[in-house]
Amino acid sequence: MNSLRYFVTGGPMQLAMREWRQMGKWRGPISAFAIGAPLGVTGPFGSQTALAPAVKYAFWMVVALVGFGAAAAAGRVLSSAALGGKQATRIVAIAAASAVPMTFFVAWAMGVVRPGRAFSPLQLLGLYPYVALVQLLIAWLTSPDNWMSAAAPVEQPAAAPEYPPEFVSKLPPALRRDILALEAEDHYVRVHTLHGSALVLMRLADAAALIDSRLGLRVHRSWWVAKDGVRVLERTSGRAIARLVDDTVVPISRAHLSAARTVLTG
């Protein structure tokens, strides 16, 4: 009992970013499209004039997608601890490392779309910085600390509410759990639980003020009930009552009826 969890809801931007983070396996292809499309438009490294439009877009889409795979593989090999734990250093290292195989891939792919095109070792060295720039962008996009990840932190459930120690400590050890209701008796409060009841020297108003409102509410001048302790709300003989899980009947005053319906039946 008393195990309800509450989640913090974010704004529209947080929701959009959270959905992006949860897309999992689709992040790579979507990110490849996001990078490949502008590269296809701008046509860097001479591809603007060297390749037909349809070939140019397909070429850069494939290069971007393979680049994400290369960056992911490099990220698994390069641990943050080995690089001093700095995220910026890790991003640069991933870009530099993944650009090595990607340089050879780009050279090979260029030979496929332009038969007969070959790169000398010196030309490969000249190609590497340009490939590294693209890989740097990809490494940043795949980094857990980029702006998209930072904008939508993973939300953790709020801690489940608990009865305050200063109240629970007044009860016998066997009755410190599964609380159903509190009943006023002169200057005392009778605490009803699934395992019996006990009197505590305290006013009902003071006890209700101590207890987290998520756990229950006052339904009568002489009664406070726990949400998890109520089985059903009923009306009998013209009056509203809350029937507890142990069949104890608790009266609900007219002043508290609306709140009781909202909280106990919600």
Backbone as JSON, one array per atom type, in Angstrom:
{
  "sequence": "MNSLRYFVTGGPMQLAMREWRQMGKWRGPISAFAIGAPLGVTGPFGSQTALAPAVKYAFWMVVALVGFGAAAAAGRVLSSAALGGKQATRIVAIAAASAVPMTFFVAWAMGVVRPGRAFSPLQLLGLYPYVALVQLLIAWLTSPDNWMSAAAPVEQPAAAPEYPPEFVSKLPPALRRDILALEAEDHYVRVHTLHGSALVLMRLADAAALIDSRLGLRVHRSWWVAKDGVRVLERTSGRAIARLVDDTVVPISRAHLSAARTVLTG",
  "N": [[0.84, -1.2, 0.0], [0.23, 2.38, -0.21], [1.86, 3.08, -2.39], [1.81, 4.79, -4.54], [2.89, 6.52, -7.45], [4.22, 9.54, -8.72], [4.51, 11.59, -11.54], [6.47, 14.13, -13.05], [5.29, 16.51, -15.26], [6.31, 17.87, -18.37], [6.85, 20.81, -20.48], [5.75, 21.67, -23.88], [8.13, 21.7, -25.48], [9.9, 20.15, -23.96], [8.52, 17.75, -24.07], [8.66, 17.13, -26.8], [11.43, 16.86, -27.13], [11.89, 14.77, -25.38], [10.53, 12.72, -26.66], [12.12, 12.53, -28.9], [14.5, 11.52, -27.81], [13.61, 9.03, -27.07], [13.27, 7.66, -29.39], [15.08, 5.81, -30.13], [16.25, 3.26, -32.1], [15.63, 4.61, -34.43], [16.87, 7.02, -34.45], [19.41, 7.17, -35.68], [18.95, 6.78, -38.59], [17.17, 8.97, -39.02], [18.7, 11.16, -38.19], [20.77, 10.89, -40.01], [19.42, 11.53, -42.35], [18.84, 14.19, -41.74], [21.35, 15.31, -41.83], [22.39, 14.42, -44.27], [20.63, 15.52, -46.18], [21.03, 18.47, -46.28], [23.73, 18.36, -47.06], [23.47, 17.16, -49.52], [22.21, 19.23, -50.86], [24.06, 21.37, -50.76], [26.31, 20.17, -51.84], [29.18, 19.53, -51.17], [32.83, 19.24, -51.46], [33.18, 19.14, -54.19], [31.09, 17.67, -55.25], [28.83, 18.9, -56.14], [28.89, 19.68, -58.8], [29.95, 17.47, -59.96], [28.28, 15.27, -59.69], [25.11, 13.91, -60.63], [21.88, 15.29, -59.69], [20.07, 13.34, -58.42], [21.82, 11.23, -57.87], [23.65, 12.55, -56.28], [22.2, 13.27, -53.91], [21.5, 10.71, -52.93], [24.07, 9.69, -52.55], [25.15, 11.3, -50.45], [23.35, 10.79, -48.43], [23.82, 8.08, -47.88], [26.51, 8.22, -47.14], [26.28, 9.8, -44.8], [24.75, 8.1, -43.18], [26.4, 5.82, -42.9], [28.45, 7.15, -41.67], [27.34, 7.7, -39.15], [27.25, 5.12, -38.15], [30.0, 4.56, -38.01], [30.84, 6.49, -36.16], [29.4, 5.66, -33.91], [30.6, 3.16, -33.45], [33.22, 3.98, -32.89], [32.7, 5.43, -30.58], [32.08, 3.43, -28.77], [34.5, 2.22, -28.42], [36.21, 4.23, -27.49], [36.41, 5.22, -24.34], [35.02, 7.44, -21.86], [36.48, 7.71, -19.53], [39.09, 7.08, -20.28], [39.72, 9.3, -21.73], [39.88, 11.35, -19.99], [37.42, 12.09, -19.08], [36.19, 14.34, -20.16], [33.64, 15.69, -22.08], [33.78, 17.19, -24.46], [36.34, 16.61, -25.37], [36.03, 13.91, -25.87], [34.16, 13.92, -27.97], [35.65, 15.13, -30.04], [37.67, 13.23, -30.26], [36.22, 10.97, -31.08], [35.29, 11.88, -33.54], [37.73, 12.24, -34.91], [38.79, 9.65, -34.89], [36.78, 8.09, -36.15], [36.76, 9.27, -38.61], [38.88, 8.24, -40.01], [38.37, 5.5, -41.11], [36.15, 6.37, -42.52], [37.13, 8.14, -44.41], [38.35, 6.45, -46.27], [36.06, 5.09, -47.01], [34.47, 7.11, -48.2], [36.14, 7.75, -50.36], [36.05, 5.32, -51.72], [33.26, 5.19, -52.26], [32.99, 7.4, -53.88], [34.34, 6.5, -56.09], [32.55, 4.58, -56.92], [30.22, 6.0, -57.73], [31.36, 7.61, -59.57], [32.77, 6.17, -61.91], [36.1, 5.08, -62.36], [37.23, 7.11, -60.95], [39.81, 7.73, -58.77], [41.75, 7.86, -55.75], [44.79, 9.13, -54.73], [47.36, 8.38, -52.25], [48.16, 10.89, -51.19], [45.99, 12.49, -51.89], [44.03, 11.26, -50.36], [44.88, 12.01, -47.82], [44.37, 14.72, -48.01], [41.63, 14.62, -48.23], [40.8, 13.71, -45.76], [40.54, 15.81, -43.63], [38.14, 17.1, -44.37], [36.25, 15.06, -44.26], [36.48, 14.56, -41.55], [35.33, 16.86, -40.47], [32.61, 16.51, -41.05], [32.19, 14.19, -39.56], [32.64, 15.22, -37.05], [30.38, 16.79, -36.61], [28.48, 14.74, -36.64], [29.35, 13.22, -34.43], [28.87, 15.02, -32.41], [26.07, 15.21, -32.52], [25.38, 12.64, -31.72], [26.24, 12.65, -29.17], [25.61, 12.3, -25.65], [25.34, 14.67, -24.29], [24.53, 16.73, -25.91], [22.6, 19.56, -27.19], [20.0, 18.65, -27.6], [19.71, 16.47, -25.94], [20.2, 17.65, -23.49], [18.07, 19.37, -23.29], [15.94, 17.81, -22.67], [15.85, 16.28, -20.06], [15.93, 13.04, -18.56], [13.08, 12.16, -16.94], [12.46, 11.49, -13.59], [10.5, 9.43, -11.48], [8.64, 10.91, -8.83], [9.42, 10.6, -5.36], [7.66, 8.18, -3.49], [5.06, 9.19, -1.29], [5.45, 9.31, 2.27], [4.54, 8.46, 5.64], [5.17, 10.79, 8.25], [8.09, 10.49, 10.32], [7.9, 11.49, 12.97], [5.28, 11.12, 13.58], [4.69, 8.41, 13.03], [6.44, 7.14, 14.78], [5.17, 7.22, 17.22], [3.49, 5.13, 17.32], [2.84, 1.65, 18.11], [5.31, -0.76, 17.09], [4.18, -2.82, 15.46], [2.06, -1.58, 14.27], [2.81, 0.31, 12.47], [2.44, 0.49, 9.78], [0.37, 0.18, 6.79], [-1.75, 2.02, 7.28], [-5.08, 3.04, 7.75], [-7.02, 4.93, 8.58], [-7.6, 7.9, 10.6], [-8.99, 8.7, 13.7], [-10.66, 11.03, 15.71], [-10.54, 11.19, 19.22], [-11.44, 12.68, 21.93], [-8.71, 14.2, 23.33], [-7.02, 12.68, 21.93], [-5.87, 10.7, 19.12], [-7.15, 8.07, 17.36], [-5.54, 5.62, 15.67], [-6.27, 3.8, 12.94], [-5.43, 0.71, 11.55], [-4.62, -1.97, 9.24], [-3.88, -3.92, 10.93], [-4.83, -3.55, 13.43], [-5.57, -1.1, 16.02], [-4.51, 1.97, 17.63], [-4.05, 4.41, 20.24], [-2.98, 7.77, 20.02], [-1.44, 10.49, 21.56], [-2.48, 13.31, 20.52], [-3.85, 15.99, 18.6], [-6.4, 15.67, 16.1], [-6.35, 17.54, 14.03], [-3.7, 18.43, 14.12], [-2.33, 16.08, 13.51], [-3.27, 15.56, 10.91], [-2.2, 17.76, 9.63], [0.49, 17.19, 9.65], [0.79, 15.02, 7.96], [1.52, 14.02, 4.64], [-0.35, 15.39, 2.01], [-0.88, 13.85, -0.18], [-1.31, 11.33, 0.72], [-3.8, 11.1, 1.89], [-6.92, 12.5, 3.18], [-8.86, 14.86, 5.12], [-12.12, 14.01, 6.0], [-14.14, 14.5, 7.65], [-15.05, 16.2, 10.68], [-14.09, 14.61, 12.66], [-12.64, 12.65, 11.44], [-9.96, 11.41, 9.44], [-8.93, 9.99, 6.39], [-7.02, 7.47, 4.73], [-6.0, 7.38, 1.34], [-5.42, 4.9, 0.17], [-6.73, 3.31, 1.89], [-9.42, 3.28, 1.5], [-12.19, 1.54, 0.32], [-14.62, 1.99, -1.06], [-16.88, 4.66, -1.87], [-20.0, 5.42, -0.49], [-23.57, 5.92, -0.27], [-25.76, 6.0, 2.32], [-28.76, 5.79, 4.09], [-29.27, 8.45, 3.52], [-26.88, 9.76, 3.92], [-23.41, 10.36, 3.19], [-20.76, 8.01, 3.07], [-17.51, 6.57, 3.68], [-16.33, 3.48, 2.94], [-14.0, 1.48, 4.42], [-11.18, -0.7, 3.67], [-11.21, -2.65, 5.57], [-13.82, -2.81, 6.22], [-14.64, -0.87, 7.99], [-16.74, 1.86, 8.68], [-16.79, 5.16, 7.67], [-17.93, 8.37, 8.32], [-18.77, 10.98, 5.98], [-18.62, 14.36, 5.89], [-20.8, 16.99, 4.7], [-19.39, 19.26, 3.96], [-16.94, 18.28, 3.22], [-17.44, 16.55, 1.19], [-17.26, 16.98, -1.64], [-14.48, 17.23, -2.09], [-13.69, 14.73, -1.18], [-14.91, 12.99, -3.03], [-13.51, 13.72, -5.32], [-10.81, 13.15, -4.7], [-10.76, 10.54, -3.59], [-12.02, 8.91, -5.41], [-10.75, 9.37, -7.73]],
  "CA": [[0.0, 0.0, 0.0], [0.92, 3.67, -0.22], [2.93, 2.96, -3.37], [1.49, 5.6, -5.71], [4.02, 7.28, -7.98], [3.8, 10.75, -9.42], [5.48, 11.98, -12.53], [6.47, 15.55, -13.39], [5.01, 16.71, -16.68], [7.05, 18.97, -18.92], [6.2, 21.63, -21.48], [5.76, 21.11, -25.24], [9.5, 21.44, -25.96], [10.43, 19.0, -23.24], [7.85, 16.56, -24.59], [9.21, 16.84, -28.12], [12.8, 16.37, -26.96], [11.83, 13.46, -24.73], [10.15, 11.76, -27.69], [13.3, 12.33, -29.75], [15.42, 10.64, -27.09], [13.04, 7.7, -26.96], [13.07, 7.07, -30.71], [15.98, 4.67, -30.15], [16.89, 2.81, -33.33], [15.33, 5.49, -35.56], [17.65, 8.26, -34.37], [20.46, 7.16, -36.68], [18.45, 7.11, -39.93], [16.6, 10.32, -39.08], [19.82, 12.1, -38.12], [21.48, 10.79, -41.29], [18.64, 12.31, -43.31], [18.98, 15.59, -41.38], [22.67, 15.77, -42.26], [22.56, 14.12, -45.69], [19.84, 16.41, -47.03], [21.75, 19.72, -46.6], [24.95, 18.06, -47.82], [23.04, 16.95, -50.9], [21.89, 20.54, -51.45], [25.27, 22.2, -50.92], [27.25, 19.46, -52.7], [30.58, 19.84, -50.85], [33.93, 18.41, -52.0], [33.08, 19.04, -55.64], [30.0, 16.8, -55.69], [27.75, 19.72, -56.69], [28.97, 19.65, -60.27], [30.43, 16.17, -60.43], [27.26, 14.24, -59.59], [23.73, 14.27, -60.98], [21.14, 15.56, -58.45], [19.57, 12.14, -57.76], [22.99, 10.5, -57.37], [24.27, 13.37, -55.23], [21.44, 13.12, -52.67], [21.67, 9.34, -52.45], [25.47, 9.55, -52.11], [25.38, 11.92, -49.15], [22.53, 10.07, -47.44], [24.54, 6.86, -47.52], [27.72, 8.63, -46.4], [25.89, 10.23, -43.46], [24.31, 6.94, -42.42], [27.6, 5.05, -42.56], [29.19, 7.98, -40.72], [26.76, 7.48, -37.83], [27.71, 3.82, -37.7], [31.42, 4.67, -37.66], [30.93, 7.26, -34.92], [28.91, 4.81, -32.83], [31.63, 2.16, -33.17], [34.33, 4.67, -32.23], [32.26, 5.8, -29.25], [32.15, 2.26, -27.89], [35.92, 1.92, -28.17], [36.81, 5.33, -26.72], [35.69, 5.47, -23.09], [35.2, 8.79, -21.29], [37.53, 7.66, -18.51], [40.4, 7.1, -20.94], [39.94, 10.64, -22.3], [39.84, 12.34, -18.93], [36.04, 12.37, -18.69], [35.66, 15.56, -20.76], [32.78, 15.35, -23.2], [34.28, 17.84, -25.68], [37.5, 15.83, -25.82], [35.53, 12.64, -26.4], [33.53, 14.19, -29.26], [36.72, 15.35, -31.02], [38.37, 11.96, -30.45], [35.35, 10.11, -31.88], [35.3, 12.4, -34.91], [39.03, 11.98, -35.51], [38.96, 8.21, -35.09], [35.83, 7.56, -37.14], [37.04, 9.87, -39.93], [39.89, 7.44, -40.73], [37.72, 4.57, -42.04], [35.19, 7.07, -43.37], [37.86, 8.71, -45.54], [38.46, 5.38, -47.26], [34.72, 4.78, -47.53], [34.08, 8.18, -49.11], [36.92, 7.59, -51.58], [35.49, 4.17, -52.44], [31.93, 5.54, -52.75], [33.16, 8.32, -55.0], [34.7, 5.69, -57.24], [31.35, 3.87, -57.37], [29.32, 6.91, -58.45], [32.13, 8.17, -60.68], [33.69, 5.1, -62.31], [37.41, 5.52, -62.81], [37.78, 8.1, -60.01], [40.67, 7.1, -57.78], [42.43, 8.79, -54.87], [46.17, 8.79, -54.36], [47.55, 8.55, -50.8], [48.19, 12.31, -50.85], [44.61, 12.98, -52.0], [43.31, 10.75, -49.19], [45.24, 12.88, -46.69], [43.65, 15.98, -48.2], [40.21, 14.38, -48.02], [40.54, 13.4, -44.34], [39.99, 16.92, -42.82], [36.75, 17.39, -44.73], [35.45, 13.99, -43.68], [36.51, 14.74, -40.09], [34.36, 17.9, -40.12], [31.28, 15.88, -41.05], [32.15, 13.28, -38.42], [32.55, 16.03, -35.84], [28.96, 17.11, -36.46], [27.79, 13.5, -36.28], [29.74, 12.86, -33.06], [28.16, 15.92, -31.5], [24.66, 14.82, -32.5], [25.22, 11.39, -30.98], [26.72, 12.82, -27.79], [24.5, 12.4, -24.68], [25.28, 16.0, -23.69], [24.23, 17.79, -26.87], [21.48, 20.41, -26.74], [18.74, 17.93, -27.62], [19.66, 15.64, -24.74], [20.12, 18.51, -22.31], [16.76, 20.02, -23.21], [14.9, 16.89, -22.21], [16.4, 15.32, -19.11], [15.06, 11.92, -18.23], [12.31, 12.48, -15.74], [12.39, 10.42, -12.62], [9.28, 9.5, -10.67], [8.79, 11.48, -7.5], [9.42, 9.6, -4.3], [6.34, 7.9, -2.94], [4.89, 9.87, 0.0], [5.54, 8.46, 3.46], [4.09, 9.08, 6.88], [6.32, 11.41, 8.92], [8.62, 9.71, 11.45], [7.45, 12.0, 14.26], [3.95, 10.57, 13.81], [4.75, 6.94, 13.04], [7.18, 6.66, 15.95], [4.29, 7.17, 18.38], [2.69, 3.92, 17.22], [3.54, 0.39, 18.36], [5.99, -1.21, 15.86], [3.33, -3.65, 14.6], [1.0, -0.77, 13.65], [3.43, 1.42, 11.75], [2.23, 0.33, 8.33], [-1.0, -0.1, 6.36], [-2.68, 2.91, 7.98], [-6.35, 3.2, 7.03], [-7.74, 6.15, 8.95], [-7.38, 8.49, 11.92], [-10.26, 9.08, 14.31], [-10.48, 11.86, 16.89], [-11.15, 10.75, 20.48], [-11.04, 13.7, 22.9], [-7.4, 14.8, 23.02], [-6.24, 11.64, 21.29], [-6.21, 10.24, 17.77], [-7.07, 6.62, 17.21], [-4.99, 5.28, 14.36], [-6.79, 2.51, 12.46], [-4.59, 0.06, 10.55], [-5.07, -3.32, 8.92], [-3.41, -4.85, 11.96], [-5.36, -3.13, 14.72], [-5.6, 0.34, 16.22], [-3.82, 2.46, 18.81], [-4.27, 5.81, 20.54], [-1.81, 8.64, 20.03], [-1.76, 11.76, 22.2], [-2.31, 14.33, 19.48], [-5.12, 16.42, 18.01], [-6.56, 15.21, 14.72], [-5.92, 18.61, 13.13], [-2.23, 18.45, 14.1], [-1.89, 14.88, 12.8], [-3.58, 15.75, 9.49], [-1.28, 18.77, 9.1], [1.81, 16.56, 9.52], [0.8, 13.96, 6.95], [1.53, 14.44, 3.24], [-1.72, 15.41, 1.49], [-1.03, 12.81, -1.2], [-1.65, 10.07, 1.37], [-5.2, 11.05, 2.28], [-7.53, 13.79, 3.45], [-9.87, 14.98, 6.17], [-13.45, 13.85, 5.43], [-15.12, 14.8, 8.71], [-14.32, 16.86, 11.77], [-13.52, 13.58, 13.53], [-12.02, 11.57, 10.68], [-9.05, 11.54, 8.3], [-8.81, 8.66, 5.8], [-5.94, 7.25, 3.76], [-6.52, 7.04, 0.01], [-5.3, 3.47, -0.07], [-7.54, 2.58, 2.86], [-10.84, 3.36, 1.16], [-12.65, 0.59, -0.68], [-15.66, 2.57, -1.89], [-17.74, 5.69, -1.29], [-21.39, 4.99, -0.58], [-24.58, 6.77, 0.37], [-26.68, 5.16, 3.06], [-29.64, 6.56, 4.98], [-29.19, 9.87, 3.18], [-25.57, 10.35, 4.22], [-22.28, 9.78, 2.47], [-19.8, 7.32, 3.92], [-16.39, 5.89, 3.04], [-16.15, 2.16, 3.51], [-12.6, 1.13, 4.35], [-10.91, -2.06, 3.22], [-11.54, -3.59, 6.66], [-15.26, -2.63, 6.41], [-14.95, 0.25, 8.88], [-17.54, 2.89, 8.02], [-16.36, 6.5, 8.06], [-18.87, 9.38, 7.79], [-18.2, 12.09, 5.21], [-19.47, 15.54, 6.08], [-21.18, 17.67, 3.46], [-18.34, 20.22, 3.61], [-15.78, 17.58, 2.66], [-17.91, 15.55, 0.23], [-16.74, 17.23, -2.98], [-13.06, 16.88, -2.12], [-13.59, 13.27, -1.0], [-15.22, 12.37, -4.31], [-12.44, 13.99, -6.26], [-9.56, 12.52, -4.31], [-10.88, 9.12, -3.27], [-12.52, 8.16, -6.56], [-10.0, 9.78, -8.92]],
  "C": [[0.88, 1.26, 0.0], [2.08, 3.66, -1.21], [2.64, 3.75, -4.64], [2.71, 6.39, -6.14], [3.49, 8.46, -8.79], [4.92, 11.18, -10.35], [5.32, 13.48, -12.82], [6.23, 15.69, -14.87], [5.73, 17.95, -17.17], [6.23, 19.74, -19.93], [6.29, 20.99, -22.85], [7.17, 20.81, -25.74], [10.11, 20.25, -25.27], [9.81, 17.71, -23.75], [8.44, 16.16, -25.93], [10.62, 16.26, -28.0], [12.82, 14.99, -26.32], [11.46, 12.38, -25.75], [11.33, 11.48, -28.62], [14.27, 11.36, -29.09], [14.93, 9.2, -27.08], [12.86, 7.0, -28.31], [14.03, 5.91, -30.96], [16.59, 4.41, -31.51], [16.64, 3.73, -34.51], [16.16, 6.77, -35.54], [18.72, 8.31, -35.45], [19.96, 7.51, -38.07], [17.9, 8.53, -40.04], [17.71, 11.37, -39.06], [20.63, 12.08, -39.41], [20.76, 11.6, -42.36], [18.83, 13.8, -43.03], [20.33, 16.15, -41.81], [22.85, 15.56, -43.76], [21.82, 15.07, -46.61], [20.56, 17.72, -47.31], [23.07, 19.49, -47.34], [24.62, 17.81, -49.29], [22.72, 18.25, -51.6], [23.15, 21.34, -51.74], [26.3, 21.53, -51.82], [28.7, 19.77, -52.42], [31.55, 18.88, -51.54], [33.78, 18.18, -53.51], [31.94, 18.19, -56.15], [28.86, 17.59, -56.34], [27.73, 19.63, -58.22], [29.34, 18.27, -60.8], [29.34, 15.11, -60.48], [25.89, 14.78, -60.02], [22.94, 14.45, -59.69], [20.67, 14.31, -57.72], [20.72, 11.34, -57.15], [23.6, 11.24, -56.19], [23.54, 13.21, -53.9], [21.61, 11.73, -52.08], [23.07, 9.13, -51.89], [25.65, 10.1, -50.7], [24.51, 11.31, -48.05], [23.26, 8.82, -46.94], [25.78, 7.2, -46.72], [27.37, 9.04, -44.98], [25.49, 9.05, -42.59], [25.49, 6.07, -41.98], [28.44, 5.82, -41.54], [28.67, 7.83, -39.3], [27.2, 6.13, -37.28], [29.16, 3.85, -37.26], [31.61, 5.42, -36.35], [30.47, 6.44, -33.73], [29.94, 3.76, -32.45], [32.81, 2.79, -32.45], [33.97, 5.05, -30.79], [32.32, 4.65, -28.27], [33.59, 1.94, -27.51], [36.55, 2.97, -27.27], [35.97, 5.62, -25.49], [35.98, 6.88, -22.59], [36.33, 8.8, -20.29], [38.91, 7.77, -19.13], [40.73, 8.48, -21.5], [39.82, 11.73, -21.25], [38.44, 12.76, -18.53], [35.43, 13.61, -19.31], [34.88, 15.22, -22.03], [33.28, 15.95, -24.5], [35.46, 17.06, -26.25], [37.04, 14.53, -26.46], [34.9, 12.83, -27.78], [34.6, 14.35, -30.35], [37.44, 14.04, -31.31], [37.54, 11.01, -31.31], [35.35, 10.56, -33.34], [36.6, 12.05, -35.62], [39.21, 10.49, -35.83], [38.05, 7.67, -36.18], [36.08, 8.12, -38.53], [38.06, 9.06, -40.71], [39.22, 6.41, -41.65], [36.75, 5.27, -42.98], [35.87, 7.72, -44.57], [38.0, 7.68, -46.66], [37.09, 5.04, -47.85], [34.27, 5.84, -48.53], [34.83, 8.05, -50.43], [36.39, 6.43, -52.41], [34.13, 4.51, -53.05], [32.01, 6.5, -53.93], [33.55, 7.57, -56.26], [33.52, 4.92, -57.8], [30.46, 4.78, -58.2], [30.03, 7.6, -59.61], [33.17, 7.14, -61.11], [35.0, 5.66, -62.86], [38.04, 6.54, -61.88], [38.56, 7.36, -58.93], [41.41, 8.18, -57.0], [43.84, 8.27, -54.57], [46.31, 8.94, -52.84], [47.55, 10.02, -50.38], [46.79, 12.91, -50.91], [43.75, 12.48, -50.83], [43.61, 11.6, -47.97], [44.52, 14.23, -46.79], [42.16, 15.83, -47.97], [39.85, 14.22, -46.54], [39.98, 14.6, -43.54], [38.53, 17.23, -43.11], [35.81, 16.31, -44.17], [35.38, 14.14, -42.16], [35.53, 15.81, -39.65], [32.94, 17.33, -40.07], [31.15, 14.95, -39.85], [32.07, 14.02, -37.11], [31.1, 16.42, -35.56], [28.17, 15.87, -36.02], [28.1, 13.11, -34.84], [29.04, 13.75, -32.05], [26.69, 15.55, -31.39], [24.42, 13.55, -31.7], [25.68, 11.5, -29.54], [25.54, 12.93, -26.84], [24.35, 13.78, -24.07], [25.0, 17.09, -24.71], [22.96, 18.52, -26.45], [20.16, 19.67, -26.72], [18.59, 17.06, -26.38], [19.49, 16.5, -23.51], [18.76, 19.15, -22.16], [15.68, 19.12, -22.65], [15.5, 15.84, -21.27], [15.4, 14.22, -18.81], [14.37, 12.21, -16.91], [12.2, 11.26, -14.85], [11.09, 10.55, -11.82], [9.56, 10.09, -9.31], [8.72, 10.38, -6.46], [8.01, 9.41, -3.77], [6.21, 8.57, -1.58], [4.93, 8.87, 1.15], [5.0, 9.22, 4.66], [5.3, 9.61, 7.64], [6.78, 10.59, 10.12], [8.1, 10.17, 12.81], [6.04, 11.54, 14.6], [4.01, 9.05, 13.96], [5.44, 6.41, 14.28], [6.33, 6.57, 17.21], [3.45, 5.88, 18.41], [3.51, 2.69, 17.64], [4.16, -0.11, 17.05], [5.09, -1.99, 14.91], [2.29, -2.84, 13.85], [1.56, 0.4, 12.83], [3.33, 1.3, 10.23], [0.75, 0.05, 8.06], [-2.02, 0.71, 7.15], [-3.92, 3.15, 7.11], [-7.02, 4.54, 7.32], [-7.3, 6.63, 10.33], [-8.73, 8.97, 12.43], [-10.0, 9.88, 15.58], [-11.23, 11.27, 18.08], [-10.65, 11.66, 21.58], [-9.71, 14.33, 22.49], [-6.48, 13.79, 22.32], [-6.69, 11.43, 19.84], [-6.09, 8.72, 17.77], [-6.64, 6.31, 15.77], [-5.47, 3.88, 14.0], [-5.85, 1.96, 11.39], [-5.18, -1.31, 10.22], [-4.75, -4.32, 10.02], [-3.89, -4.48, 13.36], [-5.34, -1.62, 14.83], [-4.87, 0.7, 17.51], [-4.11, 3.94, 18.98], [-2.95, 6.57, 20.59], [-2.24, 9.97, 20.63], [-1.44, 12.89, 21.22], [-3.69, 14.72, 18.97], [-5.18, 15.96, 16.55], [-6.07, 16.28, 13.74], [-4.4, 18.66, 13.01], [-1.7, 17.25, 13.32], [-2.11, 15.05, 11.3], [-2.62, 16.75, 8.86], [0.12, 18.19, 8.87], [1.9, 15.65, 8.31], [0.73, 14.55, 5.54], [0.11, 14.33, 2.67], [-1.95, 14.37, 0.4], [-1.46, 11.47, -0.6], [-3.13, 9.96, 1.73], [-5.74, 12.44, 2.56], [-8.54, 13.69, 4.58], [-11.24, 14.88, 5.5], [-14.55, 14.21, 6.42], [-14.34, 15.48, 9.82], [-13.65, 15.86, 12.69], [-12.75, 12.5, 12.77], [-11.07, 12.11, 9.59], [-8.89, 10.14, 7.74], [-7.64, 8.62, 4.81], [-6.56, 6.86, 2.42], [-6.52, 5.53, -0.21], [-6.15, 2.64, 0.89], [-9.01, 2.52, 2.51], [-11.18, 2.35, 0.06], [-13.64, 1.24, -1.63], [-16.35, 3.69, -1.12], [-19.19, 5.26, -1.52], [-22.29, 6.07, 0.0], [-25.59, 5.85, 1.02], [-27.46, 6.02, 4.06], [-29.49, 8.06, 4.76], [-27.87, 10.52, 3.5], [-24.47, 9.61, 3.48], [-21.32, 9.14, 3.46], [-18.66, 6.81, 3.04], [-16.25, 4.54, 3.72], [-14.69, 1.74, 3.3], [-12.42, -0.33, 3.96], [-11.17, -3.09, 4.31], [-13.01, -3.48, 7.06], [-15.61, -1.6, 7.48], [-15.7, 1.31, 8.09], [-17.16, 4.25, 8.57], [-17.35, 7.51, 7.47], [-18.12, 10.47, 7.01], [-19.14, 13.28, 5.35], [-19.74, 16.22, 4.75], [-20.09, 18.63, 3.0], [-17.15, 19.56, 2.93], [-16.16, 16.62, 1.53], [-17.3, 15.74, -1.15], [-15.28, 16.82, -3.09], [-12.88, 15.38, -2.0], [-13.89, 12.55, -2.3], [-14.1, 12.53, -5.31], [-11.18, 13.18, -5.96], [-9.68, 11.02, -4.2], [-11.4, 8.27, -4.43], [-11.76, 8.48, -7.83], [-9.02, 8.71, -9.36]]
}
